Amino acid sequence: PAPPRVPCSPAVVEALERAARELAPGARALTGGCFSKDSLYAEQDHRFAAILAELGCVATEMELATIGPIAGELGVAWGGIMAAAGRVPDGPWLEPEAILQNEDLAIDVALAALGRLAA
């Protein structure tokens, strides 16, 4: 069976998408499913990566598995943003400086989106 899905709040996703377009025009930003896991390198396995692709996952991470269900239970709007560090299973890892730039941009996008949502 497929893992349970906890959808993000549409308003949060829209605010993140808008902020990303404004702060990084032309940058590649993906919107879609994310798989939360407890192993940093689980997707190195080609079979696992294929399953994620079939499920429509565009990223993996390790924190939203906790945040999403709690926010859903509490009725709180929520969403997530990730900064790319590399592409797996076959893609290269980015250079450390590029990862830091992606992280900084993700923080800027999240803060801009939060500002819009709070206004």
Disulfide bonds with the S-S distance in Angstrom:
none
